[in-house]
Amino acid sequence: MDLKQLEYFVRVAELGSFTRAAVALNVAQPALSRQVRQLEVELRQNLLIRNGRGAAPTEAGKLLLEHGRGILHQVERAREELGRVRGALAGRVAIGLPPSVAKAMAVPLIREFRKRMPDATLSISEGLSVGMHEALATGRLDIALLYNASPSPDIELAPLLEEPLFLVQHHTGKAPPAARPRPVPLREVANLPLVIPSRPNAIRMLVETEMANLGCRPHVALEIDGVAAILDLVEDGAGNAVLSRNAVATSARPHAFSLRPISSPALRSKLLTAMSSQRPATLTQKAALQLIQEMAHKLLAPA
């Protein structure tokens, strides 16, 4: 048994598919299948039940999966400990950020990460909360920031900060937007045409839930995913949006929009840190998580 075979088996068992595992590992599927089969031959055990829908671990496979996760984690810890002998943290950390957060945090986060952990490798990707949740479960991400995530047995969540949401409208006047604009009740927002992401986007679900509590529903003019596209449509007169101040501030033309606080009730989007509960965090991952927390409160926290 070698570590490559073990890693390949663990990823196939976790993803339930040779095809998905080959993509995640960036290896050819025939090579992946061959390595897993060699492992089965060496152990004299069928580890996976192969069928048209994918692959599922046998009883022997479930036992090896449990041990394999621990073995691979210990190997990563060993690499880290060897790095600490040189006085530095090592290893790779894959982080997922929502697009609006990535615009504000990615560059300063990378800069500070390199400064504090020069022997470690950082990978940052943008994504929606649903996709990042899946990536955490399958091991493609180590840490993610998720909006309004629901508890899950395979993910550990911790609150990071809350962002108030605003009614975002195209500012057409010559005068700058008012410094203290009048709040707009959520019931009035329900009567306005909204350009809003499709379900199950976190903001969409929050808006619908809070409006349902008032006995109303949003007037959806357009459904579109992506903050930049939403703001382009708002500027073009297609409707209004419900977004955080940070989402507008990091856009290409922030001065083209006016923001009004939403009241009765106020809408607040919760940003949480998320890590897999199936894999213990390495020292480098813990250090990266602490850095993310520091940078988020510095760069994203409401003034």
Secondary structure, DSSP 8 states (H G I E B T S, - for coil): --HHHHHHHHHHHHHT-HHHHHHHHTS-HHHHHHHHHHHHHHHTS--EEEETTEEEE-HHHHHHHHHHHHHHHHHHHHHHHHHHHTTS--EEEEEEE-HHHHHHHHHHHHHHHHHH-TTEEEEEEE--HHHHHHHHHHTS-SEEEEES---BTTEEEEEEEEEEEEEEEE--SSS---SS---EEHHHHTTSEEEE--TT-HHHHHHHHHHHHTT---EEEEE---HHHHHHHHHTTS-BEEEEHHHHHTSS-GGGEEEEEEESS--EEEEEEEEESSS---HHHHHHHHHHHHHHHHHTS--
